[in-house]
Amino acid sequence: MILLKHLSLVLVIAICFFFTLPAYASFCRNDNGHQICIIDIKRSAKNYWEYRAVLSVDGVKRPVEVYNCRDRKKIQKDGTALPFGKNDPGEIVCRLFKKRF
């Protein structure tokens, strides 16, 4: 009976180690009174200066945008290219890797 209890305890602990949930962390910065979080970011394989990112500004999630760090433009989902504005969240995306283009 005692052996069965110990065996079941070991089995429960082993199952807990094998089935852990993934941890999701976002990279957040406070910039000019706004909390800007990078929820998901992927670097372009073809153009290393471009990043496809999903951002959250003050808790409001934005759609996927492509940030061109060389030309300082963001390309929206519909293909519209807009230059970075003053205090644009794209600057945080581009500062993340600190490469000069």
C-alpha positions in Angstrom: 0.0 0.0 0.0 2.8 2.4 0.9 4.7 1.5 -2.3 1.5 2.3 -4.3 1.3 5.8 -2.7 5.0 6.5 -3.4 4.6 5.3 -7.0 1.6 7.4 -7.6 3.3 10.5 -6.2 6.3 9.9 -8.5 4.0 9.5 -11.4 2.1 12.7 -10.7 5.3 14.7 -10.4 6.6 13.2 -13.6 3.4 14.1 -15.5 3.7 17.7 -14.2 7.2 18.0 -15.6 6.2 16.6 -19.0 3.1 18.7 -19.5 4.0 22.3 -18.7 2.3 25.2 -20.3 4.4 27.5 -22.4 5.3 30.9 -20.9 4.3 33.9 -22.9 6.2 37.1 -22.1 6.0 40.3 -24.0 8.7 42.9 -24.2 7.3 46.2 -22.8 8.7 49.7 -22.5 7.3 52.9 -21.2 7.8 55.7 -23.8 6.5 59.2 -23.5 3.7 58.2 -21.1 2.6 55.2 -23.1 3.2 51.5 -22.4 4.4 49.9 -25.6 4.6 46.1 -25.7 6.0 43.9 -28.5 3.7 40.9 -28.5 5.1 39.1 -31.5 8.1 40.0 -33.7 9.7 38.2 -36.7 12.7 39.4 -38.7 12.6 39.2 -42.4 14.9 36.6 -43.9 15.2 38.5 -47.2 15.5 42.1 -45.8 17.2 42.0 -42.5 16.2 45.6 -41.7 12.5 44.7 -41.8 10.5 43.3 -38.8 6.9 42.0 -38.9 5.5 42.8 -35.5 2.3 42.9 -33.4 2.4 45.7 -30.9 0.2 46.7 -28.0 0.0 50.4 -27.1 -1.6 51.1 -23.7 -3.2 47.7 -23.7 -4.7 48.1 -27.2 -3.4 45.5 -29.6 -2.5 46.7 -33.1 -2.7 44.6 -36.2 0.5 43.1 -37.8 2.7 45.8 -39.4 6.0 45.6 -41.2 8.6 48.0 -39.8 11.3 49.1 -42.2 14.1 50.3 -40.0 16.3 51.4 -42.9 13.8 53.8 -44.4 12.0 54.5 -41.1 8.6 53.4 -42.5 5.9 51.1 -41.4 3.8 49.1 -43.9 0.3 48.5 -42.8 -1.7 45.4 -43.6 -3.3 47.0 -46.7 0.1 47.9 -48.1 0.1 51.6 -47.2 3.6 52.8 -46.3 3.7 55.5 -43.7 6.9 57.2 -42.3 7.5 56.9 -38.6 5.9 59.8 -36.8 7.3 61.6 -33.7 7.5 59.1 -30.8 6.3 56.2 -33.1 6.2 52.7 -31.6 8.3 51.6 -34.6 11.3 53.3 -33.1 11.2 50.8 -30.2 11.1 47.9 -32.7 14.1 49.3 -34.5 16.0 50.1 -31.3 15.6 46.6 -30.1 18.5 45.2 -32.2 20.6 48.5 -32.4 21.9 47.9 -35.9 22.6 51.0 -38.0 21.2 50.7 -41.5 
